[in-house]
Amino acid sequence: MTASPSLVLRGSGSTVLRFEGEGAAVSLGRPGEGHHIPLAAIAHVRAEGRVATIELTAPTGVEPTSYRVEDVSEAAATAFADAVNAALPERTEDAVDGSTLVTTHLTPPAPVPPRRRIGTVGVVGLCVLAVVVALCVTAGVAGGWGYAVTVLFPVPFALLGAGIAGVIGHGLYAQRAYPKHGITVMAEFSHYDARSRVYRYTDTTGAEHTYNGSGGQWIELSYLPRAPHRATTVATRRERIGLAGLALFGVALGGGGLVGVVYVMTEAFAA
């Protein structure tokens, strides 16, 4: 028997729907208020496109209360509905009014989460090294070996800028696309390794995965259904703006280095 995953749905208007797994309740968070919904109060959960609806139990002849979360990921809504419906208890008697079991409480504004640590740029591959060697040889043959040395000065700036823009750009894409089109779960801190804190989370199939990052006892992670082992944290708007600025800096740095390489190569062929 596989474990029920803990899932998070983020909808429009800062609405957040959480399910901590089998035996747990569903919580619905809205600006200024929160609702604690026991499984005994839920009749079923429906996923209709980008909308998830929780319908509560109700006696015969009574209109049931329901909660809607709109503008969510279709995959996440389906996974959320399947997980909650599978965990609902069996009922053998007339249903009670589920709204009487729901607890509502006021919630203070959410604190600003700590800034996410940006990963380091990966090691330059053999193909990049081959290009650098080819530039040096070409510049040396065309204009003399002095140009072969000179062309090396702008190359690190071009490579560093391209690396920054590529890594940060992919991170920005993941932080936007994964929560919108993928599945968001709660990951629990497990242990430390040589690099950072290690978190564990369960995908919709019950398989466990790990994530290296920073945060508290629990963090939110999003992943695409086709690759549950690759996850990213849910970034705030301020964090995304900062990352976008860093990506633009990488583009400018790489562009400047590339212009320098072109200039040296032009001078070498003109010599």
C-alpha positions in Angstrom: 0.0 0.0 0.0 1.5 3.4 -1.0 1.4 6.4 1.3 -0.9 9.3 0.4 1.2 12.3 -0.7 0.9 15.7 1.0 -0.3 18.1 -1.6 -0.7 21.8 -2.0 -3.0 23.7 -4.5 -2.4 27.4 -5.1 -5.2 29.2 -6.8 -6.2 32.8 -7.6 -6.5 35.4 -4.9 -3.7 33.8 -2.8 -6.0 30.9 -2.0 -4.1 27.8 -0.8 -5.6 24.3 -0.3 -3.5 21.7 1.6 -3.8 18.0 2.3 -1.3 16.5 4.6 -1.9 12.9 3.7 -4.0 9.9 4.7 -5.8 10.5 8.0 -5.3 14.2 8.0 -7.7 17.1 7.4 -7.9 19.5 4.5 -7.0 23.1 5.2 -8.2 26.0 3.0 -6.3 29.3 3.4 -7.6 32.6 2.1 -6.4 36.2 2.8 -7.3 36.9 6.4 -8.9 33.5 7.2 -8.4 29.8 7.2 -10.7 26.8 7.3 -9.9 23.4 8.9 -12.0 20.8 7.0 -12.0 17.3 8.6 -12.3 14.4 6.2 -15.5 13.4 7.9 -17.0 16.6 6.6 -16.1 16.0 3.0 -18.5 14.2 0.6 -16.1 14.3 -2.4 -13.6 16.5 -4.2 -14.1 17.3 -7.9 -11.4 18.4 -10.4 -12.8 20.2 -13.4 -10.0 21.6 -15.5 -8.2 24.3 -13.5 -10.9 24.3 -10.8 -11.0 22.1 -7.7 -14.2 21.9 -5.7 -14.7 20.5 -2.2 -18.3 19.5 -1.5 -19.2 18.9 2.1 -21.6 16.2 3.3 -25.3 17.2 3.9 -28.4 15.5 5.1 -31.0 14.6 2.5 -32.8 17.6 1.2 -30.1 20.1 2.4 -28.0 22.0 -0.1 -24.4 21.0 0.6 -21.7 23.7 1.3 -18.8 23.7 -1.2 -15.5 25.5 -1.5 -13.9 26.3 -4.9 -10.2 27.0 -5.7 -9.7 28.4 -9.2 -6.8 28.9 -11.6 -4.8 25.9 -10.3 -2.7 23.4 -12.2 -4.9 20.8 -13.9 -2.5 18.0 -13.0 -2.3 19.2 -9.4 -6.1 19.4 -9.1 -6.6 15.9 -10.4 -3.9 14.5 -8.1 -5.4 16.4 -5.1 -8.9 15.2 -5.8 -7.7 11.6 -6.2 -5.7 11.7 -3.0 -8.5 13.2 -0.8 -11.3 11.0 -2.3 -9.2 7.9 -1.6 -8.7 8.9 2.0 -12.3 9.7 2.8 -13.9 7.4 5.4 -16.7 5.0 4.5 -20.2 6.2 5.5 -23.0 3.7 6.3 -25.5 6.2 7.8 -27.2 9.4 6.8 -24.7 12.1 6.3 -24.4 15.0 8.8 -24.1 18.6 7.8 -20.4 18.9 7.1 -20.3 22.7 7.5 -20.8 22.2 11.3 -17.5 20.3 11.4 -15.5 23.0 9.7 -13.4 25.3 11.9 -12.8 28.8 10.7 -10.1 31.1 12.1 -8.5 34.4 11.3 -5.0 34.3 10.0 -2.3 37.0 10.2 -0.5 38.1 7.1 2.1 35.5 6.0 5.7 36.4 6.9 8.1 37.1 4.1 10.1 33.8 3.5 13.9 33.9 3.5 15.6 34.5 0.3 16.3 31.4 -1.7 19.9 30.5 -2.2 21.0 30.5 -5.8 22.9 27.4 -7.0 26.4 27.7 -8.5 27.1 27.6 -12.2 28.0 24.2 -13.5 31.4 23.1 -14.7 32.2 24.1 -18.3 31.8 21.0 -20.6 34.3 19.6 -23.0 32.5 21.1 -26.0 33.0 24.6 -24.6 36.7 23.8 -24.0 37.0 22.7 -27.6 35.5 26.0 -28.8 38.0 28.0 -26.7 40.9 25.9 -28.0 39.7 26.4 -31.6 39.5 30.2 -31.1 43.0 30.4 -29.7 44.4 28.3 -32.5 42.5 30.2 -35.2 43.6 33.6 -33.8 47.2 32.4 -33.5 47.3 31.2 -37.1 45.5 34.2 -38.5 47.3 37.0 -36.7 50.1 35.6 -34.5 50.2 33.9 -31.2 49.8 37.2 -29.4 46.2 37.2 -30.5 45.8 33.6 -29.3 46.6 34.9 -25.8 44.6 38.1 -26.1 41.4 36.2 -27.1 41.5 34.4 -23.8 40.8 37.6 -21.8 37.1 38.1 -22.8 36.3 34.4 -23.0 35.8 33.9 -19.2 33.3 36.9 -19.1 31.4 35.4 -22.0 31.3 31.9 -20.4 30.4 33.3 -16.9 27.6 35.5 -18.3 26.2 32.7 -20.4 26.3 30.3 -17.4 24.6 32.8 -15.1 21.9 33.6 -17.7 21.3 29.9 -18.4 21.1 28.7 -14.8 19.0 31.6 -13.6 16.8 31.6 -16.7 16.0 27.9 -16.2 15.3 28.5 -12.5 12.9 31.3 -13.4 11.1 29.1 -15.9 10.8 26.3 -13.3 9.5 28.5 -10.6 6.8 29.8 -12.9 5.9 26.7 -14.8 6.2 24.0 -12.1 3.6 25.5 -9.7 1.2 26.4 -12.6 1.4 23.2 -14.6 2.8 20.7 -12.1 2.1 19.5 -8.5 3.0 21.2 -5.3 3.8 19.2 -2.2 5.1 19.7 1.3 8.6 18.4 1.9 9.8 17.6 5.4 13.4 18.1 6.6 15.2 14.8 6.9 18.9 15.4 7.6 22.0 17.3 6.7 24.5 16.3 4.1 27.9 17.8 3.2 26.2 20.6 1.1 22.9 21.6 2.8 19.7 20.5 4.4 18.0 17.5 2.8 14.2 17.3 2.5 12.0 14.3 1.6 8.7 14.4 -0.3 6.3 11.9 -1.7 4.9 12.1 -5.3 1.5 11.0 -6.4 2.6 7.4 -6.9 3.9 7.1 -3.4 7.6 7.2 -4.4 9.9 9.2 -2.2 12.4 11.8 -3.4 14.9 14.1 -1.8 15.6 17.8 -2.3 18.7 19.8 -1.2 17.8 23.3 0.0 17.3 25.6 2.9 14.3 26.5 5.1 12.5 25.3 8.1 11.0 21.9 9.1 8.7 22.0 6.1 9.0 23.7 2.7 6.8 23.7 -0.4 8.2 22.1 -3.6 6.7 21.9 -7.1 7.5 19.4 -9.8 6.1 18.3 -13.2 4.3 14.9 -13.3 6.7 13.6 -15.9 9.8 14.3 -13.7 8.8 14.2 -10.0 12.5 13.8 -9.0 13.2 17.4 -10.2 11.6 19.9 -7.9 11.9 23.6 -7.2 10.8 25.8 -4.3 7.9 28.2 -4.7 9.5 31.6 -5.1 7.9 34.9 -4.1 7.5 37.8 -6.5 10.3 39.7 -4.9 12.6 36.7 -5.3 11.6 36.3 -9.0 12.3 40.0 -9.7 15.8 39.6 -8.1 16.5 36.5 -10.1 15.4 38.3 -13.3 17.8 41.1 -12.6 20.6 38.7 -12.1 19.7 36.9 -15.4 19.8 40.2 -17.2 23.2 40.9 -15.7 24.4 37.5 -17.0 23.1 38.4 -20.5 25.0 41.7 -20.4 28.2 40.1 -19.1 28.1 37.4 -21.6 27.2 39.8 -24.4 30.2 42.0 -23.5 32.5 39.0 -23.4 31.2 37.8 -26.8 31.8 41.3 -28.3 35.3 41.2 -27.0 36.0 37.8 -28.6 34.6 39.0 -32.0 36.8 42.2 -31.8 40.0 40.2 -31.1 39.2 37.7 -33.8 38.5 40.5 -36.3 41.8 42.2 -35.4 43.6 38.9 -35.8 42.3 38.3 -39.3 43.0 41.9 -40.3 46.6 41.7 -39.1 
